[in-house]
Amino acid sequence: MSAIDEEPTPAGTLTLQTLAMPKDTNPQGDVFAGWLMSQMDLAGAILAQGIARGRVTTVAVGNMAFLRPVRVGSTVSCYAEASEVGRSSIRTMVEVWLTRVESGEQVKVTEGEFVFVAIDDRGRTRQLSRV
């Protein structure tokens, strides 16, 4: 928990980092929400695969909150943490922060919850192994 006077910082582990490119934007130069959600899904999946020690699939997305637009050229960083691990599912929270090109300042863009289920080679749900 941070003190009131502290600047907010990303929660979780830096799992994915990319650059917002012109092909991912609208005519005004802002990144499409769908592109941002796909990056978040990838980041959550990377974390979930590590926990599941194998293949996972996205089964739910929820609680999205978009706080500000992302401009082309911004460095987009996705931070993920597991909030719950069940018998076969992994619930993750993913935050997206960007680094402003001009100032180097980090600002939070969005956050969301992504739920993954461990699956076998046939695509059927499998139980997570406990270590």
C-alpha positions in Angstrom: 0.0 0.0 0.0 1.4 3.4 -0.9 1.4 6.6 1.1 -0.9 9.4 -0.1 2.0 11.7 -1.1 3.6 9.0 -3.3 3.3 8.9 -7.0 1.3 5.9 -8.2 3.4 3.1 -9.6 2.5 0.0 -11.7 1.3 -3.1 -9.9 2.5 -6.5 -10.9 5.4 -7.6 -13.1 6.4 -6.0 -16.4 5.2 -8.7 -18.8 4.9 -7.1 -22.2 6.3 -3.9 -23.7 5.7 -2.5 -27.2 5.5 0.6 -29.3 2.2 2.2 -30.4 2.5 2.3 -34.2 0.5 4.3 -36.8 -1.2 1.1 -38.1 -2.8 0.7 -34.6 -4.4 4.1 -34.5 -7.4 6.1 -35.6 -7.0 9.1 -37.9 -6.3 11.4 -34.9 -3.3 9.3 -33.9 -4.8 7.6 -30.9 -4.5 3.8 -30.4 -7.7 1.8 -30.8 -9.0 0.3 -27.5 -9.2 -3.1 -29.2 -5.5 -3.1 -29.9 -4.8 -2.1 -26.3 -7.0 -4.9 -25.1 -5.2 -7.4 -27.3 -1.8 -6.4 -25.7 -3.4 -6.8 -22.3 -4.7 -10.2 -23.2 -1.2 -11.2 -24.4 0.4 -9.9 -21.2 -2.1 -11.8 -19.0 -1.6 -15.0 -21.1 2.2 -14.8 -20.7 1.8 -14.6 -16.9 -0.9 -17.4 -16.8 1.2 -19.7 -19.0 4.0 -19.5 -16.5 1.7 -20.3 -13.7 -0.1 -23.1 -15.6 3.2 -24.4 -17.0 1.5 -24.9 -20.3 -1.2 -23.8 -22.6 -4.0 -21.5 -21.5 -6.9 -19.8 -23.1 -8.8 -16.6 -22.3 -12.3 -17.3 -20.9 -13.4 -13.9 -19.6 -12.5 -10.2 -19.7 -14.0 -7.7 -17.3 -13.7 -4.5 -15.3 -12.0 -2.5 -18.0 -11.4 1.2 -17.3 -9.8 3.4 -19.9 -8.3 6.5 -18.3 -6.6 8.4 -21.2 -5.8 8.0 -24.8 -2.5 6.5 -26.1 -0.8 8.5 -28.8 1.2 6.9 -31.6 4.9 6.6 -30.7 4.2 5.9 -27.0 6.0 3.0 -25.3 3.2 0.8 -23.9 4.0 -1.3 -20.9 1.7 -4.1 -19.6 2.1 -5.1 -16.0 0.3 -8.3 -14.8 -0.3 -10.1 -11.5 -2.3 -13.1 -10.6 -5.1 -12.2 -8.2 -6.5 -15.7 -7.9 -5.5 -19.2 -8.9 -8.1 -21.9 -8.9 -8.3 -25.6 -9.8 -7.9 -24.8 -13.5 -8.3 -21.1 -13.8 -6.0 -18.1 -13.3 -7.5 -14.6 -12.7 -5.1 -11.8 -13.6 -5.2 -8.0 -13.2 -3.4 -6.2 -16.1 -2.4 -2.6 -16.0 -1.2 -0.6 -18.9 1.2 2.3 -18.5 2.7 4.5 -21.2 5.9 6.4 -21.3 5.5 9.9 -22.8 8.0 10.4 -25.5 8.6 14.1 -24.8 9.1 13.9 -21.0 9.8 10.2 -20.1 6.9 10.5 -17.7 5.0 7.2 -16.9 1.2 7.4 -16.8 -1.5 4.8 -16.2 -3.7 4.3 -19.2 -6.1 1.4 -18.4 -6.5 -1.7 -16.3 -8.6 -4.8 -16.6 -9.3 -8.3 -15.3 -8.5 -11.3 -17.6 -9.4 -14.9 -16.7 -7.5 -17.8 -18.2 -8.1 -21.6 -18.1 -5.4 -24.2 -18.4 -6.0 -26.5 -21.3 -4.5 -29.7 -22.7 -3.3 -30.4 -26.2 -6.9 -31.2 -27.3 -8.2 -27.9 -25.9 -9.9 -29.4 -22.9 -9.7 -27.9 -19.4 -7.0 -29.4 -17.3 -6.2 -29.2 -13.6 -3.2 -27.0 -12.6 -0.4 -28.8 -11.0 0.4 -27.6 -7.5 4.1 -27.2 -6.4 
